[in-house]
Amino acid sequence: MPTPSWKTSRSASSKPAEPWFVVLYNDDIHTFNEVILQLVRATSCSLEQARAFAWTVHTEGKATVYTGPFEECLRVKGVLEQIALVVDIRG
């Protein structure tokens, strides 16, 4: 009996659909100031917005801290991970 063959085609121009989200998770290691400063570095958001993100992460366990194209989400994730923050990308 012949073995079925499965073909998966993906054109070179196909990109992951937007939007993508960077999710930051709470931990008991980093201070609020560390998280706030790294959020500003990663996303160029204001200090006020970074404080709001940090508070949401602290009280709810996680927060979406960036929304955008996949490539930019990868960059943001990389900057946040520089200080070992727990981050995920969702699409």
Backbone hydrogen bonds in HBPLUS format (Angstrom, degrees):
<---DONOR---> <-ACCEPTOR-->    atom                        ^
c    i                          cat <-CA-CA->   ^        H-A-AA   ^      H-
h    n   atom  resd res      DA  || num        DHA   H-A  angle D-A-AA Bond
n    s   type  num  typ     dist DA aas  dist angle  dist       angle   num
A0014-SER N   A0011-SER O   3.07 MM   3  5.39 161.3  2.10 109.5 115.5     1
A0020-TRP N   A0068-GLY O   3.09 MM  48  5.43 150.3  2.18 140.2 149.3     2
A0068-GLY N   A0020-TRP O   2.98 MM  48  5.43 155.6  2.04 144.0 151.9     3
A0021-PHE N   A0090-ARG O   2.74 MM  69  5.09 160.0  1.78 156.7 161.5     4
A0090-ARG N   A0021-PHE O   2.81 MM  69  5.09 160.6  1.84 148.2 154.9     5
A0022-VAL N   A0066-TYR O   2.83 MM  44  5.08 162.7  1.86 147.8 151.1     6
A0065-VAL N   A0022-VAL O   2.83 MM  43  5.77 152.1  1.90 161.8 171.2     7
A0023-VAL N   A0088-ASP O   2.79 MM  65  5.17 170.1  1.80 156.8 160.3     8
A0088-ASP N   A0023-VAL O   2.91 MM  65  5.17 148.0  2.02 144.3 153.7     9
A0024-LEU N   A0063-ALA O   2.87 MM  39  5.49 164.1  1.90 162.3 160.1    10
A0063-ALA N   A0024-LEU O   2.97 MM  39  5.49 141.3  2.13 145.8 157.5    11
A0025-TYR N   A0086-VAL O   2.95 MM  61  5.48 168.9  1.96 163.2 162.5    12
A0026-ASN N   A0061-GLY O   2.97 MM  35  4.99 160.0  2.01 132.1 129.6    13
A0035-VAL N   A0031-THR O   3.13 MM   4  6.40 166.8  2.14 154.4 157.2    14
A0036-ILE N   A0032-PHE O   2.82 MM   4  6.00 168.0  1.84 159.7 163.5    15
A0037-LEU N   A0033-ASN O   2.96 MM   4  6.04 173.5  1.96 153.2 155.0    16
A0038-GLN N   A0034-GLU O   3.07 MM   4  6.18 156.6  2.13 144.7 151.5    17
A0039-LEU N   A0035-VAL O   2.88 MM   4  6.07 152.3  1.96 150.7 158.6    18
A0040-VAL N   A0036-ILE O   3.06 MM   4  6.35 156.4  2.12 151.0 156.9    19
A0041-ARG N   A0037-LEU O   3.04 MM   4  6.31 158.1  2.08 144.4 150.3    20
A0042-ALA N   A0038-GLN O   2.85 MM   4  6.01 158.0  1.90 148.1 154.3    21
A0043-THR N   A0039-LEU O   2.86 MM   4  5.82 163.6  1.89 152.0 156.1    22
A0044-SER N   A0040-VAL O   2.82 MM   4  4.76 141.0  1.97 131.0 137.9    23
A0050-ALA N   A0046-SER O   2.92 MM   4  6.18 161.1  1.96 151.2 156.9    24
A0051-ARG N   A0047-LEU O   2.85 MM   4  6.05 153.7  1.92 147.8 154.8    25
A0052-ALA N   A0048-GLU O   3.01 MM   4  6.28 153.9  2.08 143.1 150.1    26
A0053-PHE N   A0049-GLN O   2.88 MM   4  6.20 158.5  1.93 152.4 158.1    27
A0054-ALA N   A0050-ALA O   2.90 MM   4  6.11 166.4  1.92 150.4 154.1    28
A0055-TRP N   A0051-ARG O   2.92 MM   4  6.13 155.1  1.99 147.8 154.5    29
A0056-THR N   A0052-ALA O   2.99 MM   4  6.22 159.4  2.04 149.1 154.4    30
A0057-VAL N   A0053-PHE O   2.89 MM   4  6.16 163.3  1.92 157.8 162.4    31
A0058-HIS N   A0054-ALA O   2.94 MM   4  6.11 156.6  2.00 144.4 151.1    32
A0059-THR N   A0055-TRP O   2.88 MM   4  6.09 160.7  1.92 153.0 157.5    33
A0060-GLU N   A0056-THR O   2.75 MM   4  5.56 158.8  1.80 151.4 157.2    34
A0061-GLY N   A0057-VAL O   2.89 MM   4  4.86 133.0  2.11 125.6 132.7    35
A0072-GLU N   A0069-PRO O   3.11 MM   3  5.44 119.6  2.49 105.4 119.4    36
A0073-CYS N   A0069-PRO O   2.97 MM   4  6.26 152.1  2.04 153.4 162.5    37
A0074-LEU N   A0070-PHE O   2.92 MM   4  6.26 150.2  2.01 151.7 159.7    38
A0075-ARG N   A0071-GLU O   3.18 MM   4  6.51 149.9  2.27 139.1 146.6    39
A0076-VAL N   A0072-GLU O   2.94 MM   4  6.21 165.9  1.96 153.6 156.6    40
A0077-LYS N   A0073-CYS O   2.87 MM   4  6.00 165.6  1.89 150.5 154.9    41
A0078-GLY N   A0074-LEU O   2.98 MM   4  6.14 156.2  2.03 143.5 149.8    42
A0079-VAL N   A0075-ARG O   3.07 MM   4  6.40 153.9  2.14 151.0 157.4    43
A0080-LEU N   A0076-VAL O   3.02 MM   4  6.30 164.8  2.04 156.3 160.3    44
A0081-GLU N   A0077-LYS O   2.90 MM   4  6.08 151.1  1.98 149.0 157.6    45
A0082-GLN N   A0079-VAL O   3.17 MM   3  5.26 150.8  2.26 100.7 109.5    46
A0084-ALA N   A0081-GLU O   2.88 MM   3  4.52 163.5  1.91 106.7 108.3    47
